[in-house]
């Protein structure tokens, strides 16, 4: 089973020294993992077979565009 971003974050924070720089690095890595997981889910799901509703209209977008418009 593939490790989720939350599982990664918990495990790394549990096992590592508790300094701020390490925590920020781990949190950044977890966010990158979460982004990849969201893009993979969008890409493999039914959503990519249809237009994405965006600001009152519909348009076809890539998984990367979907992530950027939804989460950034």
PDB file of N, CA, C and O in Angstrom:
ATOM      1  N   UNK A   1       0.826  -1.178   0.000  1.00  0.00           N
ATOM      2  CA  UNK A   1       0.000   0.000   0.000  1.00  0.00           C
ATOM      3  C   UNK A   1       0.877   1.250   0.000  1.00  0.00           C
ATOM      4  O   UNK A   1       1.867   1.329   0.728  1.00  0.00           O
ATOM      5  N   UNK A   2       0.505   2.207  -0.812  1.00  0.00           N
ATOM      6  CA  UNK A   2       1.248   3.449  -0.918  1.00  0.00           C
ATOM      7  C   UNK A   2       1.046   4.293   0.342  1.00  0.00           C
ATOM      8  O   UNK A   2      -0.063   4.371   0.871  1.00  0.00           O
ATOM      9  N   UNK A   3       2.109   4.915   0.810  1.00  0.00           N
ATOM     10  CA  UNK A   3       2.047   5.738   2.007  1.00  0.00           C
ATOM     11  C   UNK A   3       1.365   7.067   1.691  1.00  0.00           C
ATOM     12  O   UNK A   3       1.680   7.710   0.690  1.00  0.00           O
ATOM     13  N   UNK A   4       0.429   7.476   2.550  1.00  0.00           N
ATOM     14  CA  UNK A   4      -0.232   8.770   2.354  1.00  0.00           C
ATOM     15  C   UNK A   4       0.647   9.878   2.911  1.00  0.00           C
ATOM     16  O   UNK A   4       1.574   9.627   3.681  1.00  0.00           O
ATOM     17  N   UNK A   5       0.344  11.100   2.512  1.00  0.00           N
ATOM     18  CA  UNK A   5       1.089  12.258   3.010  1.00  0.00           C
ATOM     19  C   UNK A   5       0.944  12.379   4.532  1.00  0.00           C
ATOM     20  O   UNK A   5       1.899  12.733   5.223  1.00  0.00           O
ATOM     21  N   UNK A   6      -0.239  12.087   5.042  1.00  0.00           N
ATOM     22  CA  UNK A   6      -0.466  12.174   6.489  1.00  0.00           C
ATOM     23  C   UNK A   6       0.346  11.111   7.227  1.00  0.00           C
ATOM     24  O   UNK A   6       0.951  11.397   8.260  1.00  0.00           O
ATOM     25  N   UNK A   7       0.361   9.883   6.699  1.00  0.00           N
ATOM     26  CA  UNK A   7       1.161   8.825   7.317  1.00  0.00           C
ATOM     27  C   UNK A   7       2.639   9.191   7.307  1.00  0.00           C
ATOM     28  O   UNK A   7       3.338   9.002   8.302  1.00  0.00           O
ATOM     29  N   UNK A   8       3.111   9.712   6.183  1.00  0.00           N
ATOM     30  CA  UNK A   8       4.506  10.131   6.070  1.00  0.00           C
ATOM     31  C   UNK A   8       4.819  11.209   7.109  1.00  0.00           C
ATOM     32  O   UNK A   8       5.821  11.127   7.820  1.00  0.00           O
ATOM     33  N   UNK A   9       3.955  12.212   7.187  1.00  0.00           N
ATOM     34  CA  UNK A   9       4.173  13.320   8.112  1.00  0.00           C
ATOM     35  C   UNK A   9       4.249  12.820   9.551  1.00  0.00           C
ATOM     36  O   UNK A   9       5.170  13.177  10.285  1.00  0.00           O
ATOM     37  N   UNK A  10       3.295  12.004   9.953  1.00  0.00           N
ATOM     38  CA  UNK A  10       3.293  11.477  11.315  1.00  0.00           C
ATOM     39  C   UNK A  10       4.556  10.675  11.601  1.00  0.00           C
ATOM     40  O   UNK A  10       5.204  10.882  12.627  1.00  0.00           O
ATOM     41  N   UNK A  11       4.904   9.774  10.713  1.00  0.00           N
ATOM     42  CA  UNK A  11       6.073   8.915  10.936  1.00  0.00           C
ATOM     43  C   UNK A  11       7.357   9.724  11.015  1.00  0.00           C
ATOM     44  O   UNK A  11       8.186   9.496  11.897  1.00  0.00           O
ATOM     45  N   UNK A  12       7.524  10.662  10.105  1.00  0.00           N
ATOM     46  CA  UNK A  12       8.749  11.466  10.098  1.00  0.00           C
ATOM     47  C   UNK A  12       8.844  12.350  11.339  1.00  0.00           C
ATOM     48  O   UNK A  12       9.915  12.466  11.936  1.00  0.00           O
ATOM     49  N   UNK A  13       7.748  12.967  11.728  1.00  0.00           N
ATOM     50  CA  UNK A  13       7.781  13.824  12.917  1.00  0.00           C
ATOM     51  C   UNK A  13       7.997  12.995  14.182  1.00  0.00           C
ATOM     52  O   UNK A  13       8.592  13.477  15.146  1.00  0.00           O
ATOM     53  N   UNK A  14       7.528  11.782  14.182  1.00  0.00           N
ATOM     54  CA  UNK A  14       7.706  10.908  15.331  1.00  0.00           C
ATOM     55  C   UNK A  14       9.166  10.463  15.460  1.00  0.00           C
ATOM     56  O   UNK A  14       9.708  10.399  16.563  1.00  0.00           O
ATOM     57  N   UNK A  15       9.793  10.158  14.325  1.00  0.00           N
ATOM     58  CA  UNK A  15      11.138   9.586  14.337  1.00  0.00           C
ATOM     59  C   UNK A  15      12.271  10.607  14.360  1.00  0.00           C
ATOM     60  O   UNK A  15      13.387  10.264  14.751  1.00  0.00           O
ATOM     61  N   UNK A  16      12.022  11.833  13.958  1.00  0.00           N
ATOM     62  CA  UNK A  16      13.099  12.820  13.794  1.00  0.00           C
ATOM     63  C   UNK A  16      13.281  13.694  15.031  1.00  0.00           C
ATOM     64  O   UNK A  16      12.391  13.803  15.874  1.00  0.00           O
ATOM     65  N   UNK A  17      14.464  14.315  15.116  1.00  0.00           N
ATOM     66  CA  UNK A  17      14.675  15.315  16.177  1.00  0.00           C
ATOM     67  C   UNK A  17      13.641  16.438  16.032  1.00  0.00           C
ATOM     68  O   UNK A  17      13.144  16.699  14.937  1.00  0.00           O
ATOM     69  N   UNK A  18      13.336  17.073  17.116  1.00  0.00           N
ATOM     70  CA  UNK A  18      12.230  18.035  17.128  1.00  0.00           C
ATOM     71  C   UNK A  18      12.695  19.495  16.976  1.00  0.00           C
ATOM     72  O   UNK A  18      12.323  20.344  17.786  1.00  0.00           O
ATOM     73  N   UNK A  19      13.488  19.785  15.968  1.00  0.00           N
ATOM     74  CA  UNK A  19      13.869  21.175  15.723  1.00  0.00           C
ATOM     75  C   UNK A  19      13.018  21.747  14.591  1.00  0.00           C
ATOM     76  O   UNK A  19      12.506  21.000  13.758  1.00  0.00           O
ATOM     77  N   UNK A  20      12.867  23.062  14.562  1.00  0.00           N
ATOM     78  CA  UNK A  20      11.967  23.716  13.615  1.00  0.00           C
ATOM     79  C   UNK A  20      12.349  23.483  12.157  1.00  0.00           C
ATOM     80  O   UNK A  20      11.472  23.257  11.323  1.00  0.00           O
ATOM     81  N   UNK A  21      13.626  23.533  11.836  1.00  0.00           N
ATOM     82  CA  UNK A  21      14.044  23.352  10.441  1.00  0.00           C
ATOM     83  C   UNK A  21      13.664  21.970   9.926  1.00  0.00           C
ATOM     84  O   UNK A  21      13.213  21.828   8.789  1.00  0.00           O
ATOM     85  N   UNK A  22      13.846  20.963  10.753  1.00  0.00           N
ATOM     86  CA  UNK A  22      13.472  19.602  10.360  1.00  0.00           C
ATOM     87  C   UNK A  22      11.971  19.510  10.156  1.00  0.00           C
ATOM     88  O   UNK A  22      11.518  18.905   9.184  1.00  0.00           O
ATOM     89  N   UNK A  23      11.190  20.098  11.054  1.00  0.00           N
ATOM     90  CA  UNK A  23       9.732  20.055  10.938  1.00  0.00           C
ATOM     91  C   UNK A  23       9.260  20.745   9.669  1.00  0.00           C
ATOM     92  O   UNK A  23       8.376  20.229   8.985  1.00  0.00           O
ATOM     93  N   UNK A  24       9.828  21.899   9.338  1.00  0.00           N
ATOM     94  CA  UNK A  24       9.434  22.609   8.111  1.00  0.00           C
ATOM     95  C   UNK A  24       9.771  21.789   6.870  1.00  0.00           C
ATOM     96  O   UNK A  24       8.988  21.752   5.921  1.00  0.00           O
ATOM     97  N   UNK A  25      10.921  21.134   6.870  1.00  0.00           N
ATOM     98  CA  UNK A  25      11.316  20.292   5.741  1.00  0.00           C
ATOM     99  C   UNK A  25      10.348  19.129   5.576  1.00  0.00           C
ATOM    100  O   UNK A  25       9.904  18.837   4.465  1.00  0.00           O
ATOM    101  N   UNK A  26      10.023  18.473   6.672  1.00  0.00           N
ATOM    102  CA  UNK A  26       9.098  17.342   6.629  1.00  0.00           C
ATOM    103  C   UNK A  26       7.712  17.804   6.176  1.00  0.00           C
ATOM    104  O   UNK A  26       7.075  17.139   5.359  1.00  0.00           O
ATOM    105  N   UNK A  27       7.251  18.923   6.693  1.00  0.00           N
ATOM    106  CA  UNK A  27       5.936  19.446   6.293  1.00  0.00           C
ATOM    107  C   UNK A  27       5.918  19.766   4.796  1.00  0.00           C
ATOM    108  O   UNK A  27       4.929  19.480   4.121  1.00  0.00           O
ATOM    109  N   UNK A  28       6.989  20.352   4.273  1.00  0.00           N
ATOM    110  CA  UNK A  28       7.079  20.642   2.843  1.00  0.00           C
ATOM    111  C   UNK A  28       7.050  19.375   2.003  1.00  0.00           C
ATOM    112  O   UNK A  28       6.386  19.323   0.968  1.00  0.00           O
ATOM    113  N   UNK A  29       7.774  18.351   2.452  1.00  0.00           N
ATOM    114  CA  UNK A  29       7.761  17.068   1.742  1.00  0.00           C
ATOM    115  C   UNK A  29       6.364  16.455   1.749  1.00  0.00           C
ATOM    116  O   UNK A  29       5.923  15.903   0.741  1.00  0.00           O
ATOM    117  N   UNK A  30       5.667  16.551   2.881  1.00  0.00           N
ATOM    118  CA  UNK A  30       4.315  16.003   2.980  1.00  0.00           C
ATOM    119  C   UNK A  30       3.356  16.746   2.053  1.00  0.00           C
ATOM    120  O   UNK A  30       2.485  16.128   1.441  1.00  0.00           O
ATOM    121  N   UNK A  31       3.507  18.057   1.945  1.00  0.00           N
ATOM    122  CA  UNK A  31       2.659  18.834   1.030  1.00  0.00           C
ATOM    123  C   UNK A  31       2.908  18.429  -0.415  1.00  0.00           C
ATOM    124  O   UNK A  31       1.968  18.338  -1.205  1.00  0.00           O
ATOM    125  N   UNK A  32       4.162  18.186  -0.766  1.00  0.00           N
ATOM    126  CA  UNK A  32       4.483  17.722  -2.120  1.00  0.00           C
ATOM    127  C   UNK A  32       3.853  16.357  -2.393  1.00  0.00           C
ATOM    128  O   UNK A  32       3.327  16.117  -3.480  1.00  0.00           O
ATOM    129  N   UNK A  33       3.909  15.465  -1.402  1.00  0.00           N
ATOM    130  CA  UNK A  33       3.293  14.149  -1.546  1.00  0.00           C
ATOM    131  C   UNK A  33       1.783  14.286  -1.724  1.00  0.00           C
ATOM    132  O   UNK A  33       1.186  13.610  -2.562  1.00  0.00           O
ATOM    133  N   UNK A  34       1.170  15.166  -0.928  1.00  0.00           N
ATOM    134  CA  UNK A  34      -0.275  15.366  -1.016  1.00  0.00           C
ATOM    135  C   UNK A  34      -0.667  15.893  -2.393  1.00  0.00           C
ATOM    136  O   UNK A  34      -1.664  15.459  -2.970  1.00  0.00           O
ATOM    137  N   UNK A  35       0.120  16.828  -2.914  1.00  0.00           N
ATOM    138  CA  UNK A  35      -0.151  17.367  -4.248  1.00  0.00           C
ATOM    139  C   UNK A  35      -0.112  16.247  -5.289  1.00  0.00           C
ATOM    140  O   UNK A  35      -1.008  16.141  -6.127  1.00  0.00           O
ATOM    141  N   UNK A  36       0.926  15.418  -5.232  1.00  0.00           N
ATOM    142  CA  UNK A  36       1.042  14.307  -6.177  1.00  0.00           C
ATOM    143  C   UNK A  36      -0.138  13.345  -6.056  1.00  0.00           C
ATOM    144  O   UNK A  36      -0.647  12.848  -7.061  1.00  0.00           O
ATOM    145  N   UNK A  37      -0.572  13.084  -4.820  1.00  0.00           N
ATOM    146  CA  UNK A  37      -1.692  12.175  -4.604  1.00  0.00           C
ATOM    147  C   UNK A  37      -2.999  12.757  -5.144  1.00  0.00           C
ATOM    148  O   UNK A  37      -3.811  12.025  -5.711  1.00  0.00           O
ATOM    149  N   UNK A  38      -3.208  14.048  -4.978  1.00  0.00           N
ATOM    150  CA  UNK A  38      -4.416  14.693  -5.506  1.00  0.00           C
ATOM    151  C   UNK A  38      -4.417  14.657  -7.024  1.00  0.00           C
ATOM    152  O   UNK A  38      -5.442  14.369  -7.643  1.00  0.00           O
ATOM    153  N   UNK A  39      -3.273  14.950  -7.623  1.00  0.00           N
ATOM    154  CA  UNK A  39      -3.163  14.934  -9.083  1.00  0.00           C
ATOM    155  C   UNK A  39      -3.390  13.520  -9.612  1.00  0.00           C
ATOM    156  O   UNK A  39      -4.090  13.333 -10.607  1.00  0.00           O
ATOM    157  N   UNK A  40      -2.798  12.521  -8.949  1.00  0.00           N
ATOM    158  CA  UNK A  40      -2.997  11.130  -9.372  1.00  0.00           C
ATOM    159  C   UNK A  40      -4.464  10.726  -9.264  1.00  0.00           C
ATOM    160  O   UNK A  40      -4.994  10.058 -10.151  1.00  0.00           O
ATOM    161  N   UNK A  41      -5.116  11.130  -8.179  1.00  0.00           N
ATOM    162  CA  UNK A  41      -6.526  10.779  -7.990  1.00  0.00           C
ATOM    163  C   UNK A  41      -7.388  11.439  -9.055  1.00  0.00           C
ATOM    164  O   UNK A  41      -8.291  10.808  -9.603  1.00  0.00           O
ATOM    165  N   UNK A  42      -7.119  12.690  -9.347  1.00  0.00           N
ATOM    166  CA  UNK A  42      -7.877  13.398 -10.379  1.00  0.00           C
ATOM    167  C   UNK A  42      -7.664  12.744 -11.736  1.00  0.00           C
ATOM    168  O   UNK A  42      -8.603  12.530 -12.503  1.00  0.00           O
ATOM    169  N   UNK A  43      -6.403  12.435 -12.008  1.00  0.00           N
ATOM    170  CA  UNK A  43      -6.041  11.869 -13.312  1.00  0.00           C
ATOM    171  C   UNK A  43      -6.644  10.478 -13.524  1.00  0.00           C
ATOM    172  O   UNK A  43      -7.008  10.129 -14.647  1.00  0.00           O
ATOM    173  N   UNK A  44      -6.750   9.691 -12.469  1.00  0.00           N
ATOM    174  CA  UNK A  44      -7.261   8.337 -12.621  1.00  0.00           C
ATOM    175  C   UNK A  44      -8.760   8.227 -12.359  1.00  0.00           C
ATOM    176  O   UNK A  44      -9.352   7.173 -12.594  1.00  0.00           O
ATOM    177  N   UNK A  45      -9.370   9.288 -11.882  1.00  0.00           N
ATOM    178  CA  UNK A  45     -10.790   9.263 -11.568  1.00  0.00           C
ATOM    179  C   UNK A  45     -11.668   9.651 -12.743  1.00  0.00           C
ATOM    180  O   UNK A  45     -11.178   9.962 -13.828  1.00  0.00           O
ATOM    181  N   UNK A  46     -12.963   9.627 -12.511  1.00  0.00           N
ATOM    182  CA  UNK A  46     -13.918   9.979 -13.551  1.00  0.00           C
ATOM    183  C   UNK A  46     -13.878  11.460 -13.890  1.00  0.00           C
ATOM    184  O   UNK A  46     -14.314  11.857 -14.970  1.00  0.00           O
ATOM    185  N   UNK A  47     -13.367  12.274 -12.993  1.00  0.00           N
ATOM    186  CA  UNK A  47     -13.368  13.720 -13.218  1.00  0.00           C
ATOM    187  C   UNK A  47     -12.641  14.111 -14.500  1.00  0.00           C
ATOM    188  O   UNK A  47     -13.008  15.091 -15.148  1.00  0.00           O
ATOM    189  N   UNK A  48     -11.610  13.346 -14.870  1.00  0.00           N
ATOM    190  CA  UNK A  48     -10.860  13.716 -16.065  1.00  0.00           C
ATOM    191  C   UNK A  48     -11.601  13.355 -17.346  1.00  0.00           C
ATOM    192  O   UNK A  48     -11.156  13.724 -18.433  1.00  0.00           O
ATOM    193  N   UNK A  49     -12.724  12.641 -17.245  1.00  0.00           N
ATOM    194  CA  UNK A  49     -13.500  12.297 -18.426  1.00  0.00           C
ATOM    195  C   UNK A  49     -14.509  13.390 -18.766  1.00  0.00           C
ATOM    196  O   UNK A  49     -15.123  13.358 -19.833  1.00  0.00           O
ATOM    197  N   UNK A  50     -14.677  14.323 -17.895  1.00  0.00           N
ATOM    198  CA  UNK A  50     -15.681  15.373 -18.066  1.00  0.00           C
ATOM    199  C   UNK A  50     -15.025  16.739 -17.933  1.00  0.00           C
ATOM    200  O   UNK A  50     -13.882  16.857 -17.491  1.00  0.00           O
ATOM    201  N   UNK A  51     -15.752  17.745 -18.316  1.00  0.00           N
ATOM    202  CA  UNK A  51     -15.260  19.101 -18.119  1.00  0.00           C
ATOM    203  C   UNK A  51     -15.352  19.452 -16.643  1.00  0.00           C
ATOM    204  O   UNK A  51     -16.237  18.976 -15.933  1.00  0.00           O
ATOM    205  N   UNK A  52     -14.449  20.271 -16.202  1.00  0.00           N
ATOM    206  CA  UNK A  52     -14.390  20.716 -14.827  1.00  0.00           C
ATOM    207  C   UNK A  52     -15.179  22.016 -14.699  1.00  0.00           C
ATOM    208  O   UNK A  52     -14.934  22.964 -15.446  1.00  0.00           O
ATOM    209  N   UNK A  53     -16.122  22.070 -13.762  1.00  0.00           N
ATOM    210  CA  UNK A  53     -16.902  23.296 -13.578  1.00  0.00           C
ATOM    211  C   UNK A  53     -16.004  24.335 -12.925  1.00  0.00           C
ATOM    212  O   UNK A  53     -15.429  24.099 -11.863  1.00  0.00           O
ATOM    213  N   UNK A  54     -15.893  25.471 -13.566  1.00  0.00           N
ATOM    214  CA  UNK A  54     -14.964  26.494 -13.106  1.00  0.00           C
ATOM    215  C   UNK A  54     -15.602  27.863 -13.239  1.00  0.00           C
ATOM    216  O   UNK A  54     -15.856  28.335 -14.347  1.00  0.00           O
ATOM    217  N   UNK A  55     -15.858  28.496 -12.108  1.00  0.00           N
ATOM    218  CA  UNK A  55     -16.370  29.868 -12.081  1.00  0.00           C
ATOM    219  C   UNK A  55     -17.573  30.048 -13.000  1.00  0.00           C
ATOM    220  O   UNK A  55     -17.598  30.959 -13.827  1.00  0.00           O
ATOM    221  N   UNK A  56     -18.565  29.182 -12.852  1.00  0.00           N
ATOM    222  CA  UNK A  56     -19.797  29.320 -13.600  1.00  0.00           C
ATOM    223  C   UNK A  56     -19.792  28.727 -14.986  1.00  0.00           C
ATOM    224  O   UNK A  56     -20.833  28.721 -15.644  1.00  0.00           O
ATOM    225  N   UNK A  57     -18.676  28.232 -15.455  1.00  0.00           N
ATOM    226  CA  UNK A  57     -18.599  27.634 -16.787  1.00  0.00           C
ATOM    227  C   UNK A  57     -17.875  26.308 -16.707  1.00  0.00           C
ATOM    228  O   UNK A  57     -17.462  25.873 -15.632  1.00  0.00           O
ATOM    229  N   UNK A  58     -17.729  25.684 -17.831  1.00  0.00           N
ATOM    230  CA  UNK A  58     -17.034  24.391 -17.874  1.00  0.00           C
ATOM    231  C   UNK A  58     -15.819  24.513 -18.777  1.00  0.00           C
ATOM    232  O   UNK A  58     -15.854  25.198 -19.799  1.00  0.00           O
ATOM    233  N   UNK A  59     -14.751  23.844 -18.388  1.00  0.00           N
ATOM    234  CA  UNK A  59     -13.560  23.826 -19.227  1.00  0.00           C
ATOM    235  C   UNK A  59     -12.785  22.548 -18.965  1.00  0.00           C
ATOM    236  O   UNK A  59     -12.882  21.964 -17.886  1.00  0.00           O
ATOM    237  N   UNK A  60     -12.034  22.124 -19.932  1.00  0.00           N
ATOM    238  CA  UNK A  60     -11.168  20.959 -19.780  1.00  0.00           C
ATOM    239  C   UNK A  60      -9.812  21.438 -19.294  1.00  0.00           C
ATOM    240  O   UNK A  60      -9.207  22.328 -19.893  1.00  0.00           O
ATOM    241  N   UNK A  61      -9.339  20.847 -18.210  1.00  0.00           N
ATOM    242  CA  UNK A  61      -8.036  21.229 -17.672  1.00  0.00           C
ATOM    243  C   UNK A  61      -7.257  19.975 -17.306  1.00  0.00           C
ATOM    244  O   UNK A  61      -7.821  18.892 -17.148  1.00  0.00           O
ATOM    245  N   UNK A  62      -5.960  20.148 -17.176  1.00  0.00           N
ATOM    246  CA  UNK A  62      -5.088  19.040 -16.779  1.00  0.00           C
ATOM    247  C   UNK A  62      -5.165  18.853 -15.262  1.00  0.00           C
ATOM    248  O   UNK A  62      -5.616  19.749 -14.549  1.00  0.00           O
ATOM    249  N   UNK A  63      -4.731  17.704 -14.773  1.00  0.00           N
ATOM    250  CA  UNK A  63      -4.702  17.502 -13.320  1.00  0.00           C
ATOM    251  C   UNK A  63      -3.860  18.553 -12.597  1.00  0.00           C
ATOM    252  O   UNK A  63      -4.231  19.007 -11.515  1.00  0.00           O
ATOM    253  N   UNK A  64      -2.743  18.936 -13.184  1.00  0.00           N
ATOM    254  CA  UNK A  64      -1.877  19.962 -12.586  1.00  0.00           C
ATOM    255  C   UNK A  64      -2.620  21.294 -12.478  1.00  0.00           C
ATOM    256  O   UNK A  64      -2.544  21.965 -11.449  1.00  0.00           O
ATOM    257  N   UNK A  65      -3.335  21.676 -13.531  1.00  0.00           N
ATOM    258  CA  UNK A  65      -4.120  22.916 -13.492  1.00  0.00           C
ATOM    259  C   UNK A  65      -5.217  22.827 -12.440  1.00  0.00           C
ATOM    260  O   UNK A  65      -5.467  23.789 -11.713  1.00  0.00           O
ATOM    261  N   UNK A  66      -5.874  21.665 -12.361  1.00  0.00           N
ATOM    262  CA  UNK A  66      -6.916  21.462 -11.353  1.00  0.00           C
ATOM    263  C   UNK A  66      -6.341  21.683  -9.961  1.00  0.00           C
ATOM    264  O   UNK A  66      -6.945  22.393  -9.157  1.00  0.00           O
ATOM    265  N   UNK A  67      -5.192  21.093  -9.657  1.00  0.00           N
ATOM    266  CA  UNK A  67      -4.576  21.251  -8.340  1.00  0.00           C
ATOM    267  C   UNK A  67      -4.258  22.718  -8.073  1.00  0.00           C
ATOM    268  O   UNK A  67      -4.597  23.244  -7.013  1.00  0.00           O
ATOM    269  N   UNK A  68      -3.617  23.373  -9.017  1.00  0.00           N
ATOM    270  CA  UNK A  68      -3.221  24.761  -8.816  1.00  0.00           C
ATOM    271  C   UNK A  68      -4.419  25.671  -8.598  1.00  0.00           C
ATOM    272  O   UNK A  68      -4.370  26.559  -7.747  1.00  0.00           O
ATOM    273  N   UNK A  69      -5.491  25.467  -9.349  1.00  0.00           N
ATOM    274  CA  UNK A  69      -6.669  26.316  -9.210  1.00  0.00           C
ATOM    275  C   UNK A  69      -7.464  25.999  -7.947  1.00  0.00           C
ATOM    276  O   UNK A  69      -8.146  26.871  -7.410  1.00  0.00           O
ATOM    277  N   UNK A  70      -7.381  24.775  -7.474  1.00  0.00           N
ATOM    278  CA  UNK A  70      -8.179  24.376  -6.326  1.00  0.00           C
ATOM    279  C   UNK A  70      -7.434  24.581  -4.997  1.00  0.00           C
ATOM    280  O   UNK A  70      -8.045  24.973  -4.004  1.00  0.00           O
ATOM    281  N   UNK A  71      -6.130  24.319  -4.973  1.00  0.00           N
ATOM    282  CA  UNK A  71      -5.403  24.289  -3.703  1.00  0.00           C
ATOM    283  C   UNK A  71      -4.318  25.340  -3.546  1.00  0.00           C
ATOM    284  O   UNK A  71      -3.765  25.468  -2.454  1.00  0.00           O
ATOM    285  N   UNK A  72      -3.993  26.083  -4.564  1.00  0.00           N
ATOM    286  CA  UNK A  72      -2.939  27.090  -4.383  1.00  0.00           C
ATOM    287  C   UNK A  72      -3.494  28.473  -4.497  1.00  0.00           C
ATOM    288  O   UNK A  72      -2.753  29.448  -4.373  1.00  0.00           O
TER     289      UNK A  72
END
